[in-house]
Amino acid sequence: MTRKDYVLIAETIKGAIQYEQDFNKNQEKVDGFKYLALTFASTLGANNPRFDRARFLSACGLEA
């Protein structure tokens, strides 16, 4: 995967979290997307030793 792919994934997750927080006010879905971001970070990090987990989570709108 390329950096472009990582950015696309992070932006998609961030957008989903923001949508749920702003419009649906559904904390369960927000928590689910946060879990998804953490799972992606673990999986992507396992496949790429240079993967920056903190940077990815920050791009998802989460604190690292």
C-alpha positions in Angstrom: 0.0 0.0 0.0 1.1 3.6 -0.6 0.9 6.6 1.6 -2.0 7.8 -0.6 -3.9 4.6 0.5 -3.2 5.3 4.2 -4.4 8.9 3.8 -7.6 7.7 2.0 -8.4 5.2 4.8 -7.7 7.8 7.5 -9.9 10.4 5.9 -12.7 8.0 5.4 -12.7 6.9 9.1 -12.4 10.5 10.2 -15.3 11.5 8.1 -17.5 8.7 9.4 -16.6 9.6 13.0 -17.5 13.3 12.4 -20.7 12.4 10.7 -21.9 10.2 13.6 -20.9 12.8 16.1 -22.4 15.8 14.3 -25.6 14.4 12.9 -26.6 11.1 14.4 -25.2 11.6 17.9 -24.7 7.8 18.1 -21.8 7.2 20.5 -21.9 3.4 19.8 -21.2 4.0 16.2 -18.5 6.5 17.0 -16.9 4.0 19.3 -17.1 1.4 16.5 -15.3 3.6 14.1 -12.7 4.3 16.7 -12.2 0.6 17.2 -12.0 0.2 13.4 -9.2 2.9 13.3 -7.3 1.1 16.0 -7.6 -2.2 14.2 -6.5 -0.7 10.9 -3.5 0.9 12.7 -2.5 -2.5 14.2 -2.9 -4.3 10.9 -1.1 -1.7 8.7 1.7 -1.5 11.3 2.2 -5.3 11.2 2.5 -5.1 7.4 4.8 -2.1 7.2 7.5 -1.6 9.7 7.8 2.1 8.7 4.1 2.7 9.4 3.6 5.6 11.9 0.7 4.5 14.1 0.4 7.8 15.9 0.3 9.8 12.7 -2.4 7.5 11.3 -4.6 7.8 14.4 -4.1 11.5 14.4 -5.2 11.6 10.7 -8.3 9.7 11.7 -9.1 12.4 14.2 -8.0 10.4 17.3 -5.4 11.0 19.9 -2.5 8.6 19.6 
